[in-house]
Amino acid sequence: MGNIILFTNTFLSYLLLMVIIVVIAGVAVFIGIKMRKNKDSKIQTSQAGSEQKAES
């Protein structure tokens, strides 16, 4: 009986650790996508501004 309890405790501990790692990875991916979209929009507005200066 004791071995089953120890196994369950260990299993739940590793499961909790895995969930924490997945959540941190998900947040990192979300931040990375948001930063990339922000960078792309800045580059696009920069190119649009330089095109308007070239037309003048």
PDBQT receptor file of N, H, CA, C and O in Angstrom, charges set to zero:
ATOM      1  N   MET A   1       0.822  -1.202   0.000  1.00  0.00    +0.000 N 
ATOM      2  CA  MET A   1       0.000   0.000   0.000  1.00  0.00    +0.000 C 
ATOM      3  C   MET A   1       0.861   1.259   0.000  1.00  0.00    +0.000 C 
ATOM      4  O   MET A   1       0.542   2.252  -0.654  1.00  0.00    +0.000 OA
ATOM      5  N   GLY A   2       1.956   1.194   0.747  1.00  0.00    +0.000 N 
ATOM      6  H   GLY A   2       2.215   0.388   1.278  1.00  0.00    +0.000 HD
ATOM      7  CA  GLY A   2       2.837   2.359   0.837  1.00  0.00    +0.000 C 
ATOM      8  C   GLY A   2       3.492   2.691  -0.484  1.00  0.00    +0.000 C 
ATOM      9  O   GLY A   2       3.707   3.859  -0.806  1.00  0.00    +0.000 OA
ATOM     10  N   ASN A   3       3.816   1.642  -1.262  1.00  0.00    +0.000 N 
ATOM     11  H   ASN A   3       3.642   0.692  -1.000  1.00  0.00    +0.000 HD
ATOM     12  CA  ASN A   3       4.448   1.867  -2.555  1.00  0.00    +0.000 C 
ATOM     13  C   ASN A   3       3.501   2.571  -3.515  1.00  0.00    +0.000 C 
ATOM     14  O   ASN A   3       3.935   3.399  -4.315  1.00  0.00    +0.000 OA
ATOM     15  N   ILE A   4       2.216   2.253  -3.445  1.00  0.00    +0.000 N 
ATOM     16  H   ILE A   4       1.863   1.580  -2.795  1.00  0.00    +0.000 HD
ATOM     17  CA  ILE A   4       1.231   2.896  -4.326  1.00  0.00    +0.000 C 
ATOM     18  C   ILE A   4       1.118   4.376  -3.987  1.00  0.00    +0.000 C 
ATOM     19  O   ILE A   4       1.024   5.216  -4.882  1.00  0.00    +0.000 OA
ATOM     20  N   ILE A   5       1.127   4.691  -2.719  1.00  0.00    +0.000 N 
ATOM     21  H   ILE A   5       1.203   4.009  -1.991  1.00  0.00    +0.000 HD
ATOM     22  CA  ILE A   5       1.038   6.099  -2.294  1.00  0.00    +0.000 C 
ATOM     23  C   ILE A   5       2.285   6.858  -2.732  1.00  0.00    +0.000 C 
ATOM     24  O   ILE A   5       2.189   7.985  -3.219  1.00  0.00    +0.000 OA
ATOM     25  N   LEU A   6       3.461   6.242  -2.561  1.00  0.00    +0.000 N 
ATOM     26  H   LEU A   6       3.540   5.327  -2.166  1.00  0.00    +0.000 HD
ATOM     27  CA  LEU A   6       4.705   6.894  -2.997  1.00  0.00    +0.000 C 
ATOM     28  C   LEU A   6       4.716   7.104  -4.509  1.00  0.00    +0.000 C 
ATOM     29  O   LEU A   6       5.127   8.160  -4.991  1.00  0.00    +0.000 OA
ATOM     30  N   PHE A   7       4.264   6.094  -5.254  1.00  0.00    +0.000 N 
ATOM     31  H   PHE A   7       3.931   5.237  -4.863  1.00  0.00    +0.000 HD
ATOM     32  CA  PHE A   7       4.210   6.221  -6.707  1.00  0.00    +0.000 C 
ATOM     33  C   PHE A   7       3.246   7.334  -7.119  1.00  0.00    +0.000 C 
ATOM     34  O   PHE A   7       3.556   8.132  -8.004  1.00  0.00    +0.000 OA
ATOM     35  N   THR A   8       2.083   7.385  -6.478  1.00  0.00    +0.000 N 
ATOM     36  H   THR A   8       1.832   6.737  -5.760  1.00  0.00    +0.000 HD
ATOM     37  CA  THR A   8       1.095   8.414  -6.804  1.00  0.00    +0.000 C 
ATOM     38  C   THR A   8       1.637   9.807  -6.489  1.00  0.00    +0.000 C 
ATOM     39  O   THR A   8       1.448  10.737  -7.272  1.00  0.00    +0.000 OA
ATOM     40  N   ASN A   9       2.299   9.953  -5.363  1.00  0.00    +0.000 N 
ATOM     41  H   ASN A   9       2.452   9.197  -4.726  1.00  0.00    +0.000 HD
ATOM     42  CA  ASN A   9       2.879  11.251  -5.009  1.00  0.00    +0.000 C 
ATOM     43  C   ASN A   9       3.939  11.670  -6.018  1.00  0.00    +0.000 C 
ATOM     44  O   ASN A   9       3.980  12.827  -6.437  1.00  0.00    +0.000 OA
ATOM     45  N   THR A  10       4.786  10.741  -6.403  1.00  0.00    +0.000 N 
ATOM     46  H   THR A  10       4.753   9.801  -6.063  1.00  0.00    +0.000 HD
ATOM     47  CA  THR A  10       5.825  11.049  -7.386  1.00  0.00    +0.000 C 
ATOM     48  C   THR A  10       5.216  11.384  -8.737  1.00  0.00    +0.000 C 
ATOM     49  O   THR A  10       5.638  12.334  -9.396  1.00  0.00    +0.000 OA
ATOM     50  N   PHE A  11       4.229  10.608  -9.148  1.00  0.00    +0.000 N 
ATOM     51  H   PHE A  11       3.886   9.836  -8.613  1.00  0.00    +0.000 HD
ATOM     52  CA  PHE A  11       3.572  10.842 -10.429  1.00  0.00    +0.000 C 
ATOM     53  C   PHE A  11       2.909  12.210 -10.462  1.00  0.00    +0.000 C 
ATOM     54  O   PHE A  11       3.053  12.947 -11.438  1.00  0.00    +0.000 OA
ATOM     55  N   LEU A  12       2.185  12.556  -9.403  1.00  0.00    +0.000 N 
ATOM     56  H   LEU A  12       2.069  11.958  -8.610  1.00  0.00    +0.000 HD
ATOM     57  CA  LEU A  12       1.517  13.860  -9.359  1.00  0.00    +0.000 C 
ATOM     58  C   LEU A  12       2.525  15.002  -9.293  1.00  0.00    +0.000 C 
ATOM     59  O   LEU A  12       2.284  16.079  -9.839  1.00  0.00    +0.000 OA
ATOM     60  N   SER A  13       3.647  14.769  -8.629  1.00  0.00    +0.000 N 
ATOM     61  H   SER A  13       3.843  13.894  -8.186  1.00  0.00    +0.000 HD
ATOM     62  CA  SER A  13       4.689  15.789  -8.567  1.00  0.00    +0.000 C 
ATOM     63  C   SER A  13       5.248  16.073  -9.965  1.00  0.00    +0.000 C 
ATOM     64  O   SER A  13       5.395  17.229 -10.361  1.00  0.00    +0.000 OA
ATOM     65  N   TYR A  14       5.555  15.011 -10.702  1.00  0.00    +0.000 N 
ATOM     66  H   TYR A  14       5.436  14.071 -10.381  1.00  0.00    +0.000 HD
ATOM     67  CA  TYR A  14       6.064  15.197 -12.060  1.00  0.00    +0.000 C 
ATOM     68  C   TYR A  14       4.992  15.765 -12.996  1.00  0.00    +0.000 C 
ATOM     69  O   TYR A  14       5.303  16.541 -13.900  1.00  0.00    +0.000 OA
ATOM     70  N   LEU A  15       3.761  15.385 -12.783  1.00  0.00    +0.000 N 
ATOM     71  H   LEU A  15       3.509  14.754 -12.049  1.00  0.00    +0.000 HD
ATOM     72  CA  LEU A  15       2.674  15.924 -13.589  1.00  0.00    +0.000 C 
ATOM     73  C   LEU A  15       2.531  17.431 -13.356  1.00  0.00    +0.000 C 
ATOM     74  O   LEU A  15       2.351  18.199 -14.302  1.00  0.00    +0.000 OA
ATOM     75  N   LEU A  16       2.612  17.840 -12.102  1.00  0.00    +0.000 N 
ATOM     76  H   LEU A  16       2.758  17.217 -11.334  1.00  0.00    +0.000 HD
ATOM     77  CA  LEU A  16       2.543  19.269 -11.783  1.00  0.00    +0.000 C 
ATOM     78  C   LEU A  16       3.714  20.015 -12.404  1.00  0.00    +0.000 C 
ATOM     79  O   LEU A  16       3.538  21.107 -12.944  1.00  0.00    +0.000 OA
ATOM     80  N   LEU A  17       4.905  19.435 -12.331  1.00  0.00    +0.000 N 
ATOM     81  H   LEU A  17       5.048  18.548 -11.893  1.00  0.00    +0.000 HD
ATOM     82  CA  LEU A  17       6.079  20.056 -12.945  1.00  0.00    +0.000 C 
ATOM     83  C   LEU A  17       5.901  20.196 -14.449  1.00  0.00    +0.000 C 
ATOM     84  O   LEU A  17       6.253  21.230 -15.017  1.00  0.00    +0.000 OA
ATOM     85  N   MET A  18       5.363  19.179 -15.099  1.00  0.00    +0.000 N 
ATOM     86  H   MET A  18       5.077  18.339 -14.637  1.00  0.00    +0.000 HD
ATOM     87  CA  MET A  18       5.129  19.228 -16.537  1.00  0.00    +0.000 C 
ATOM     88  C   MET A  18       4.112  20.315 -16.891  1.00  0.00    +0.000 C 
ATOM     89  O   MET A  18       4.292  21.042 -17.868  1.00  0.00    +0.000 OA
ATOM     90  N   VAL A  19       3.053  20.422 -16.102  1.00  0.00    +0.000 N 
ATOM     91  H   VAL A  19       2.907  19.831 -15.308  1.00  0.00    +0.000 HD
ATOM     92  CA  VAL A  19       2.046  21.457 -16.341  1.00  0.00    +0.000 C 
ATOM     93  C   VAL A  19       2.669  22.843 -16.208  1.00  0.00    +0.000 C 
ATOM     94  O   VAL A  19       2.379  23.730 -17.010  1.00  0.00    +0.000 OA
ATOM     95  N   ILE A  20       3.512  23.035 -15.217  1.00  0.00    +0.000 N 
ATOM     96  H   ILE A  20       3.748  22.314 -14.565  1.00  0.00    +0.000 HD
ATOM     97  CA  ILE A  20       4.172  24.337 -15.028  1.00  0.00    +0.000 C 
ATOM     98  C   ILE A  20       5.072  24.651 -16.220  1.00  0.00    +0.000 C 
ATOM     99  O   ILE A  20       5.082  25.783 -16.702  1.00  0.00    +0.000 OA
ATOM    100  N   ILE A  21       5.823  23.668 -16.699  1.00  0.00    +0.000 N 
ATOM    101  H   ILE A  21       5.814  22.748 -16.308  1.00  0.00    +0.000 HD
ATOM    102  CA  ILE A  21       6.701  23.889 -17.846  1.00  0.00    +0.000 C 
ATOM    103  C   ILE A  21       5.891  24.220 -19.093  1.00  0.00    +0.000 C 
ATOM    104  O   ILE A  21       6.277  25.101 -19.861  1.00  0.00    +0.000 OA
ATOM    105  N   VAL A  22       4.780  23.533 -19.306  1.00  0.00    +0.000 N 
ATOM    106  H   VAL A  22       4.466  22.818 -18.682  1.00  0.00    +0.000 HD
ATOM    107  CA  VAL A  22       3.930  23.802 -20.477  1.00  0.00    +0.000 C 
ATOM    108  C   VAL A  22       3.341  25.213 -20.402  1.00  0.00    +0.000 C 
ATOM    109  O   VAL A  22       3.271  25.910 -21.413  1.00  0.00    +0.000 OA
ATOM    110  N   VAL A  23       2.922  25.628 -19.219  1.00  0.00    +0.000 N 
ATOM    111  H   VAL A  23       2.978  25.061 -18.397  1.00  0.00    +0.000 HD
ATOM    112  CA  VAL A  23       2.362  26.975 -19.071  1.00  0.00    +0.000 C 
ATOM    113  C   VAL A  23       3.427  28.024 -19.352  1.00  0.00    +0.000 C 
ATOM    114  O   VAL A  23       3.158  29.004 -20.046  1.00  0.00    +0.000 OA
ATOM    115  N   ILE A  24       4.629  27.835 -18.825  1.00  0.00    +0.000 N 
ATOM    116  H   ILE A  24       4.848  27.039 -18.260  1.00  0.00    +0.000 HD
ATOM    117  CA  ILE A  24       5.715  28.797 -19.071  1.00  0.00    +0.000 C 
ATOM    118  C   ILE A  24       6.053  28.840 -20.560  1.00  0.00    +0.000 C 
ATOM    119  O   ILE A  24       6.274  29.919 -21.109  1.00  0.00    +0.000 OA
ATOM    120  N   ALA A  25       6.095  27.687 -21.218  1.00  0.00    +0.000 N 
ATOM    121  H   ALA A  25       5.915  26.810 -20.772  1.00  0.00    +0.000 HD
ATOM    122  CA  ALA A  25       6.378  27.651 -22.655  1.00  0.00    +0.000 C 
ATOM    123  C   ALA A  25       5.270  28.341 -23.442  1.00  0.00    +0.000 C 
ATOM    124  O   ALA A  25       5.554  29.052 -24.406  1.00  0.00    +0.000 OA
ATOM    125  N   GLY A  26       4.019  28.146 -23.050  1.00  0.00    +0.000 N 
ATOM    126  H   GLY A  26       3.788  27.569 -22.266  1.00  0.00    +0.000 HD
ATOM    127  CA  GLY A  26       2.905  28.802 -23.720  1.00  0.00    +0.000 C 
ATOM    128  C   GLY A  26       2.976  30.315 -23.596  1.00  0.00    +0.000 C 
ATOM    129  O   GLY A  26       2.729  31.039 -24.561  1.00  0.00    +0.000 OA
ATOM    130  N   VAL A  27       3.314  30.787 -22.406  1.00  0.00    +0.000 N 
ATOM    131  H   VAL A  27       3.515  30.200 -21.623  1.00  0.00    +0.000 HD
ATOM    132  CA  VAL A  27       3.460  32.230 -22.201  1.00  0.00    +0.000 C 
ATOM    133  C   VAL A  27       4.611  32.772 -23.044  1.00  0.00    +0.000 C 
ATOM    134  O   VAL A  27       4.505  33.853 -23.623  1.00  0.00    +0.000 OA
ATOM    135  N   ALA A  28       5.709  32.021 -23.113  1.00  0.00    +0.000 N 
ATOM    136  H   ALA A  28       5.795  31.143 -22.643  1.00  0.00    +0.000 HD
ATOM    137  CA  ALA A  28       6.855  32.454 -23.919  1.00  0.00    +0.000 C 
ATOM    138  C   ALA A  28       6.500  32.532 -25.399  1.00  0.00    +0.000 C 
ATOM    139  O   ALA A  28       6.899  33.474 -26.083  1.00  0.00    +0.000 OA
ATOM    140  N   VAL A  29       5.757  31.557 -25.896  1.00  0.00    +0.000 N 
ATOM    141  H   VAL A  29       5.433  30.791 -25.341  1.00  0.00    +0.000 HD
ATOM    142  CA  VAL A  29       5.337  31.576 -27.304  1.00  0.00    +0.000 C 
ATOM    143  C   VAL A  29       4.413  32.759 -27.552  1.00  0.00    +0.000 C 
ATOM    144  O   VAL A  29       4.549  33.448 -28.563  1.00  0.00    +0.000 OA
ATOM    145  N   PHE A  30       3.473  33.003 -26.640  1.00  0.00    +0.000 N 
ATOM    146  H   PHE A  30       3.362  32.443 -25.819  1.00  0.00    +0.000 HD
ATOM    147  CA  PHE A  30       2.557  34.131 -26.789  1.00  0.00    +0.000 C 
ATOM    148  C   PHE A  30       3.316  35.450 -26.822  1.00  0.00    +0.000 C 
ATOM    149  O   PHE A  30       3.037  36.302 -27.664  1.00  0.00    +0.000 OA
ATOM    150  N   ILE A  31       4.271  35.628 -25.918  1.00  0.00    +0.000 N 
ATOM    151  H   ILE A  31       4.498  34.935 -25.234  1.00  0.00    +0.000 HD
ATOM    152  CA  ILE A  31       5.070  36.857 -25.888  1.00  0.00    +0.000 C 
ATOM    153  C   ILE A  31       5.893  36.988 -27.165  1.00  0.00    +0.000 C 
ATOM    154  O   ILE A  31       6.010  38.079 -27.722  1.00  0.00    +0.000 OA
ATOM    155  N   GLY A  32       6.466  35.872 -27.631  1.00  0.00    +0.000 N 
ATOM    156  H   GLY A  32       6.371  34.985 -27.179  1.00  0.00    +0.000 HD
ATOM    157  CA  GLY A  32       7.267  35.914 -28.859  1.00  0.00    +0.000 C 
ATOM    158  C   GLY A  32       6.447  36.305 -30.072  1.00  0.00    +0.000 C 
ATOM    159  O   GLY A  32       6.899  37.099 -30.897  1.00  0.00    +0.000 OA
ATOM    160  N   ILE A  33       5.247  35.759 -30.189  1.00  0.00    +0.000 N 
ATOM    161  H   ILE A  33       4.879  35.115 -29.519  1.00  0.00    +0.000 HD
ATOM    162  CA  ILE A  33       4.375  36.112 -31.318  1.00  0.00    +0.000 C 
ATOM    163  C   ILE A  33       3.980  37.575 -31.241  1.00  0.00    +0.000 C 
ATOM    164  O   ILE A  33       3.973  38.270 -32.256  1.00  0.00    +0.000 OA
ATOM    165  N   LYS A  34       3.655  38.045 -30.054  1.00  0.00    +0.000 N 
ATOM    166  H   LYS A  34       3.661  37.480 -29.229  1.00  0.00    +0.000 HD
ATOM    167  CA  LYS A  34       3.257  39.442 -29.883  1.00  0.00    +0.000 C 
ATOM    168  C   LYS A  34       4.407  40.388 -30.220  1.00  0.00    +0.000 C 
ATOM    169  O   LYS A  34       4.203  41.412 -30.872  1.00  0.00    +0.000 OA
ATOM    170  N   MET A  35       5.618  40.042 -29.775  1.00  0.00    +0.000 N 
ATOM    171  H   MET A  35       5.784  39.210 -29.246  1.00  0.00    +0.000 HD
ATOM    172  CA  MET A  35       6.775  40.890 -30.079  1.00  0.00    +0.000 C 
ATOM    173  C   MET A  35       7.068  40.894 -31.577  1.00  0.00    +0.000 C 
ATOM    174  O   MET A  35       7.422  41.934 -32.133  1.00  0.00    +0.000 OA
ATOM    175  N   ARG A  36       6.925  39.752 -32.232  1.00  0.00    +0.000 N 
ATOM    176  H   ARG A  36       6.638  38.908 -31.780  1.00  0.00    +0.000 HD
ATOM    177  CA  ARG A  36       7.198  39.691 -33.667  1.00  0.00    +0.000 C 
ATOM    178  C   ARG A  36       6.192  40.514 -34.461  1.00  0.00    +0.000 C 
ATOM    179  O   ARG A  36       6.561  41.218 -35.401  1.00  0.00    +0.000 OA
ATOM    180  N   LYS A  37       4.911  40.423 -34.077  1.00  0.00    +0.000 N 
ATOM    181  H   LYS A  37       4.611  39.851 -33.313  1.00  0.00    +0.000 HD
ATOM    182  CA  LYS A  37       3.896  41.223 -34.761  1.00  0.00    +0.000 C 
ATOM    183  C   LYS A  37       4.154  42.706 -34.561  1.00  0.00    +0.000 C 
ATOM    184  O   LYS A  37       3.967  43.503 -35.481  1.00  0.00    +0.000 OA
ATOM    185  N   ASN A  38       4.585  43.079 -33.355  1.00  0.00    +0.000 N 
ATOM    186  H   ASN A  38       4.737  42.432 -32.608  1.00  0.00    +0.000 HD
ATOM    187  CA  ASN A  38       4.896  44.476 -33.066  1.00  0.00    +0.000 C 
ATOM    188  C   ASN A  38       6.073  44.946 -33.927  1.00  0.00    +0.000 C 
ATOM    189  O   ASN A  38       6.046  46.047 -34.478  1.00  0.00    +0.000 OA
ATOM    190  N   LYS A  39       7.103  44.104 -34.037  1.00  0.00    +0.000 N 
ATOM    191  H   LYS A  39       7.125  43.210 -33.589  1.00  0.00    +0.000 HD
ATOM    192  CA  LYS A  39       8.266  44.452 -34.853  1.00  0.00    +0.000 C 
ATOM    193  C   LYS A  39       7.888  44.572 -36.326  1.00  0.00    +0.000 C 
ATOM    194  O   LYS A  39       8.332  45.494 -37.010  1.00  0.00    +0.000 OA
ATOM    195  N   ASP A  40       7.068  43.639 -36.817  1.00  0.00    +0.000 N 
ATOM    196  H   ASP A  40       6.707  42.890 -36.261  1.00  0.00    +0.000 HD
ATOM    197  CA  ASP A  40       6.640  43.687 -38.213  1.00  0.00    +0.000 C 
ATOM    198  C   ASP A  40       5.829  44.948 -38.504  1.00  0.00    +0.000 C 
ATOM    199  O   ASP A  40       5.983  45.547 -39.569  1.00  0.00    +0.000 OA
ATOM    200  N   SER A  41       4.971  45.357 -37.577  1.00  0.00    +0.000 N 
ATOM    201  H   SER A  41       4.846  44.870 -36.713  1.00  0.00    +0.000 HD
ATOM    202  CA  SER A  41       4.175  46.557 -37.808  1.00  0.00    +0.000 C 
ATOM    203  C   SER A  41       5.059  47.803 -37.794  1.00  0.00    +0.000 C 
ATOM    204  O   SER A  41       4.813  48.741 -38.552  1.00  0.00    +0.000 OA
ATOM    205  N   LYS A  42       6.079  47.821 -36.946  1.00  0.00    +0.000 N 
ATOM    206  H   LYS A  42       6.279  47.059 -36.330  1.00  0.00    +0.000 HD
ATOM    207  CA  LYS A  42       7.002  48.954 -36.927  1.00  0.00    +0.000 C 
ATOM    208  C   LYS A  42       7.784  49.039 -38.232  1.00  0.00    +0.000 C 
ATOM    209  O   LYS A  42       7.994  50.127 -38.769  1.00  0.00    +0.000 OA
ATOM    210  N   ILE A  43       8.211  47.890 -38.737  1.00  0.00    +0.000 N 
ATOM    211  H   ILE A  43       8.040  47.006 -38.301  1.00  0.00    +0.000 HD
ATOM    212  CA  ILE A  43       8.950  47.871 -40.004  1.00  0.00    +0.000 C 
ATOM    213  C   ILE A  43       8.049  48.328 -41.145  1.00  0.00    +0.000 C 
ATOM    214  O   ILE A  43       8.485  49.065 -42.029  1.00  0.00    +0.000 OA
ATOM    215  N   GLN A  44       6.797  47.893 -41.125  1.00  0.00    +0.000 N 
ATOM    216  H   GLN A  44       6.442  47.294 -40.407  1.00  0.00    +0.000 HD
ATOM    217  CA  GLN A  44       5.870  48.267 -42.185  1.00  0.00    +0.000 C 
ATOM    218  C   GLN A  44       5.591  49.772 -42.161  1.00  0.00    +0.000 C 
ATOM    219  O   GLN A  44       5.559  50.406 -43.215  1.00  0.00    +0.000 OA
ATOM    220  N   THR A  45       5.392  50.344 -40.989  1.00  0.00    +0.000 N 
ATOM    221  H   THR A  45       5.418  49.828 -40.133  1.00  0.00    +0.000 HD
ATOM    222  CA  THR A  45       5.149  51.790 -40.916  1.00  0.00    +0.000 C 
ATOM    223  C   THR A  45       6.405  52.570 -41.275  1.00  0.00    +0.000 C 
ATOM    224  O   THR A  45       6.324  53.660 -41.841  1.00  0.00    +0.000 OA
ATOM    225  N   SER A  46       7.570  52.011 -40.945  1.00  0.00    +0.000 N 
ATOM    226  H   SER A  46       7.636  51.126 -40.485  1.00  0.00    +0.000 HD
ATOM    227  CA  SER A  46       8.832  52.664 -41.313  1.00  0.00    +0.000 C 
ATOM    228  C   SER A  46       9.005  52.676 -42.823  1.00  0.00    +0.000 C 
ATOM    229  O   SER A  46       9.438  53.681 -43.387  1.00  0.00    +0.000 OA
ATOM    230  N   GLN A  47       8.677  51.588 -43.476  1.00  0.00    +0.000 N 
ATOM    231  H   GLN A  47       8.325  50.772 -43.018  1.00  0.00    +0.000 HD
ATOM    232  CA  GLN A  47       8.787  51.521 -44.939  1.00  0.00    +0.000 C 
ATOM    233  C   GLN A  47       7.774  52.427 -45.603  1.00  0.00    +0.000 C 
ATOM    234  O   GLN A  47       8.069  53.050 -46.623  1.00  0.00    +0.000 OA
ATOM    235  N   ALA A  48       6.580  52.505 -45.032  1.00  0.00    +0.000 N 
ATOM    236  H   ALA A  48       6.341  51.999 -44.203  1.00  0.00    +0.000 HD
ATOM    237  CA  ALA A  48       5.555  53.394 -45.597  1.00  0.00    +0.000 C 
ATOM    238  C   ALA A  48       5.993  54.847 -45.470  1.00  0.00    +0.000 C 
ATOM    239  O   ALA A  48       5.768  55.647 -46.378  1.00  0.00    +0.000 OA
ATOM    240  N   GLY A  49       6.613  55.187 -44.355  1.00  0.00    +0.000 N 
ATOM    241  H   GLY A  49       6.796  54.537 -43.617  1.00  0.00    +0.000 HD
ATOM    242  CA  GLY A  49       7.082  56.550 -44.158  1.00  0.00    +0.000 C 
ATOM    243  C   GLY A  49       8.211  56.899 -45.102  1.00  0.00    +0.000 C 
ATOM    244  O   GLY A  49       8.264  58.021 -45.605  1.00  0.00    +0.000 OA
ATOM    245  N   SER A  50       9.119  55.965 -45.357  1.00  0.00    +0.000 N 
ATOM    246  H   SER A  50       9.076  55.053 -44.948  1.00  0.00    +0.000 HD
ATOM    247  CA  SER A  50      10.216  56.235 -46.271  1.00  0.00    +0.000 C 
ATOM    248  C   SER A  50       9.741  56.332 -47.707  1.00  0.00    +0.000 C 
ATOM    249  O   SER A  50      10.326  57.063 -48.505  1.00  0.00    +0.000 OA
ATOM    250  N   GLU A  51       8.675  55.595 -48.051  1.00  0.00    +0.000 N 
ATOM    251  H   GLU A  51       8.200  55.001 -47.403  1.00  0.00    +0.000 HD
ATOM    252  CA  GLU A  51       8.106  55.694 -49.402  1.00  0.00    +0.000 C 
ATOM    253  C   GLU A  51       7.453  57.057 -49.604  1.00  0.00    +0.000 C 
ATOM    254  O   GLU A  51       7.530  57.622 -50.694  1.00  0.00    +0.000 OA
ATOM    255  N   GLN A  52       6.814  57.587 -48.570  1.00  0.00    +0.000 N 
ATOM    256  H   GLN A  52       6.751  57.127 -47.684  1.00  0.00    +0.000 HD
ATOM    257  CA  GLN A  52       6.179  58.909 -48.697  1.00  0.00    +0.000 C 
ATOM    258  C   GLN A  52       7.235  59.982 -48.834  1.00  0.00    +0.000 C 
ATOM    259  O   GLN A  52       7.035  60.948 -49.571  1.00  0.00    +0.000 OA
ATOM    260  N   LYS A  53       8.366  59.841 -48.137  1.00  0.00    +0.000 N 
ATOM    261  H   LYS A  53       8.529  59.057 -47.538  1.00  0.00    +0.000 HD
ATOM    262  CA  LYS A  53       9.436  60.827 -48.264  1.00  0.00    +0.000 C 
ATOM    263  C   LYS A  53      10.059  60.769 -49.659  1.00  0.00    +0.000 C 
ATOM    264  O   LYS A  53      10.465  61.799 -50.197  1.00  0.00    +0.000 OA
ATOM    265  N   ALA A  54      10.136  59.582 -50.242  1.00  0.00    +0.000 N 
ATOM    266  H   ALA A  54       9.806  58.746 -49.804  1.00  0.00    +0.000 HD
ATOM    267  CA  ALA A  54      10.726  59.431 -51.572  1.00  0.00    +0.000 C 
ATOM    268  C   ALA A  54       9.823  60.065 -52.641  1.00  0.00    +0.000 C 
ATOM    269  O   ALA A  54      10.310  60.569 -53.653  1.00  0.00    +0.000 OA
ATOM    270  N   GLU A  55       8.511  60.034 -52.407  1.00  0.00    +0.000 N 
ATOM    271  H   GLU A  55       8.115  59.625 -51.584  1.00  0.00    +0.000 HD
ATOM    272  CA  GLU A  55       7.580  60.620 -53.375  1.00  0.00    +0.000 C 
ATOM    273  C   GLU A  55       7.619  62.144 -53.352  1.00  0.00    +0.000 C 
ATOM    274  O   GLU A  55       7.311  62.789 -54.355  1.00  0.00    +0.000 OA
ATOM    275  N   SER A  56       7.994  62.720 -52.217  1.00  0.00    +0.000 N 
ATOM    276  H   SER A  56       8.244  62.197 -51.402  1.00  0.00    +0.000 HD
ATOM    277  CA  SER A  56       7.969  64.176 -52.082  1.00  0.00    +0.000 C 
ATOM    278  C   SER A  56       9.060  64.866 -52.846  1.00  0.00    +0.000 C 
ATOM    279  O   SER A  56       9.153  66.093 -52.817  1.00  0.00    +0.000 OA
TER     280      SER A  56
